[in-house]
Each structure stands twice: as C-alpha cells, then as structure tokens.
Amino acid sequence: MARLNSFYLAPALWREPFSVQGDEFHHLTRVLRSKPGDTVRLFDGRGRWGLFRIVLISKRDAALELMEEHIAPRPALPLTLAVGWSKAVRRGFLLEKAVELGASAVWFWQAVRSQGEVPEQGKEGWDRQLSEAAKQCGAVWLPEIRTFAGPLDVIRATGETGSKVLCWEKEDARLLDPDMLGHAQGCVAVLGPEGGLDDAEARLFLEQGFAPVTLGQSILRFETAATVVLSLHLWAASRK
C-alpha cells in the first residue's frame, strides 16, 4: 500500500462525528485535492492514530468515517531536551528534529545569555511545526513543550529522572556516552543558549547531580548540539 497522507487531529477533537477543519482541511482539499471515498491517516500526537474514509467535503470541513484505530506505546526511553532560550530563526529546526528523532519533551528555559525573554506559555505556531514534522516522518507522538523562567525551575521539574546530563563546553568533562541518554527512567539533557552557559547557572546544574559532558572539540550552535544529542539517543534506544 502506498503511504497515506497524514493529518493532525488534536486529542480533544478525536471523537465522533470525526471531521477535519482549519489548516488541515485546507491541506486536505486545496493542496492534496482529496475526494470523498479517499482513505487518509489521522494522528493525535499522543500515540493514537487511525485510518479514515472521507465521507463528505463541505466548504469548511471534511466529514470522516473511522475505519480502524491504533494506539502506539510511549517511547520506552524518554528523552527531554532542556534548551536555553535562543534565536527564533533556528528554533523551528530544533522542533522539527525533536519530532523526527523521537524526543519526548522540549523545555525552553531562560538563561543568562538568552536572546530575548522566554514566553510563559508556548507559542501558537509551535504545535503546527511539530505536527508538520510528524506528518512528514510518520511519528504519532509529539514532544511536550514547556517553558521555564530559569535553571532552578528546570531542576525542580527534573525530579527523580533516571539520568541527568549537562552539555557544557567549559567543563573538563568526558565525551557524552550514548548510554547515558538511553535510561529506562528517562533522561534530561541540558543545553545552553546560543551564547553558551553562564558559569554560575552551570554550577547550579552540577550541584544537583547533572553529569557534565562534552560533544567534542567543535563549538556547536544550540540546534546542532541538540541534534547531536537526539541522534545519540536514537542510536542508544535502537540497541536496547
């Protein structure tokens, strides 16, 4: 069977009568020119997905009939990326790779060297960026996005996570071992913003049990460093 076109349906809307509206409706009808009788794939970003038949297309929505429904388990080795707030121009790339490479959560936190202020609530476009990436790669789980006012809030939210690592280029640290990222109780990996971590905030993480690690000799942009961590986690998870 050829790969089916995928569409995002928020968990709160996953109920009968099923329909697609808004941006997803535009994509379904105007971009892909789908017709009644076509089969499409919907997912809710929380592990649920299903195959649907288009029943009727009106001016504002498409009515769907559920044919089969599936539940995918949560990732066995959850990874949270806690990234210092940085330039918006490359934030979309990070969110895209977080979906493609299987992050469970992305936390943006206010760092001393952050460019601008992290919002108290997530931005409206983030969910769209996540769902677009999922439609491209076939993921059915979307990372949870949270924002934090500073490192202490990140530390409190981390709790009893199985593994905690701090990517800090100034610390005399060992090279990141992928197995540190593949912990059954989850891993929180902290990365600084574009300008790097301030010594004082880095010490806060170290004092709370975060293991200092390096990603190599090159100085990486924040989204590149995040991609390296995500890739190593994917590799570690594939070996379990």
FIDRENGU-758398 format. One record per residue (C-alpha): residue in three letters; x negated, y negated, z. Coordinates in steps of 0.25 Angstrom, whole numbers, plus 5000, padded with zeros to 4 digits. Layout:
BEGIN
ALAXYZ...
//
This chain:
BEGIN
MET500050005000ALA499549864996ARG499249775008LEU500549705012ASN500649555014SER500649515029PHE501349415037TYR501349365051LEU502549365059ALA502449315074PRO502749415085ALA503949325089LEU504549345075TRP504349495074ARG505849535075GLU507049555067PRO507449495058PHE506049485052SER505649365044VAL504449285039GLN504549135039GLY503649015038ASP502149035033GLU502349185032PHE503549165024HIS502849065014HIS501749165013LEU502649285010THR503549215000ARG502749104994VAL501349154994LEU501549304992ARG502949294986SER503449414993LYS504849464990PRO506049544997GLY505649684997ASP504149664999THR503449725011VAL502649635020ARG501849655033LEU502049575045PHE501249565058ASP501449485071GLY499949465075ARG500249555088GLY499949685081ARG501349705075TRP501549725060GLY502549775051LEU502949795036PHE504249715032ARG505049715019ILE505449575014VAL507049575014LEU507349435011ILE506649305008SER507349165010LYS506849025009ARG506249025023ASP505949175027ALA505849315023ALA506649425030LEU505949555033GLU506249695036LEU505349775045MET504949905039GLU503849955049GLU503149895061HIS501849925067ILE501049885080ALA499549875079PRO498849895093ARG498049775099PRO496549775096ALA495849875105LEU494649785107PRO495249645108LEU494249525106THR494549385110LEU493749275103ALA493549145113VAL493049045103GLY492648895107TRP493548795100SER492948755087LYS493148695073ALA494548725067VAL493948735053ARG493348875057ARG494348915067GLY495248975057PHE494149065052LEU493949115066LEU495449145068GLU495449225055LYS494249305058ALA494849335072VAL496049405065GLU495249475055LEU494249535065GLY495249565076ALA495149465087SER496249485098ALA496149335102VAL495449205099TRP495249105110PHE494848965107TRP494248885119GLN493848745122ALA492348745122VAL491348625126ARG490948615111SER492248645105GLN492648545094GLY494048495098GLU495048545108VAL495648685108PRO497148675108GLU497948725120GLN498848805110GLY498448875097LYS498548805084GLU499748835075GLY498848875064TRP498048985071ASP499149085071ARG499249065056GLN497849085054LEU497849215062SER499049275055GLU498449235041ALA497149315044ALA497949425049LYS498749435036GLN497449435029CYS496749545037GLY497949635041ALA497849605056VAL499049625065TRP498449565078LEU498149415079PRO497149355089GLU497849285100ILE497349135100ARG497149065113THR496548925117PHE495748895130ALA495348765136GLY493948815140PRO493048935143LEU493648955157ASP494948975151VAL494349085141ILE493649155153ARG494949155161ALA495749215148THR494649315146GLY494949395159GLU494449535160THR494149555145GLY493249675143SER492149595136LYS491749445136VAL490649395127LEU490149255125CYS489449215112TRP488449115115GLU487249075107LYS486449015118GLU486549125128ASP485449235128ALA486449345124ARG486349475117LEU486949495104LEU488449525104ASP488749675105PRO490049705097ASP490449805108MET490549685118LEU491749645109GLY492449775108HIS492849795122ALA494149865125GLN494649765135GLY494349655125CYS493249545123VAL493249395124ALA492149335115VAL491849185118LEU491249105107GLY490948955107PRO491448845098GLU490648785086GLY489648715095GLY489448835104LEU489648865119ASP489248755129ASP488348825140ALA489248795151GLU490448855145ALA489648975140ARG489148995155LEU490649005159PHE490849125150LEU489549195154GLU489949175169GLN491249245166GLY490549365160PHE490549335146ALA489349405139PRO488449315131VAL488249365117THR487549315104LEU488049335090GLY486649325084GLN485649215081SER486549125072ILE487349015077LEU488749045072ARG489948965070PHE491048995080GLU491949065070THR490749145065ALA490349185079ALA491849235081THR491849315068VAL490549385073VAL491249425086LEU492449465079SER491749555069LEU490849615080HIS492149645088LEU492849705076TRP491549795074ALA491549835088ALA493049865088SER492949955076ARG491950045083LYS492850075095
//
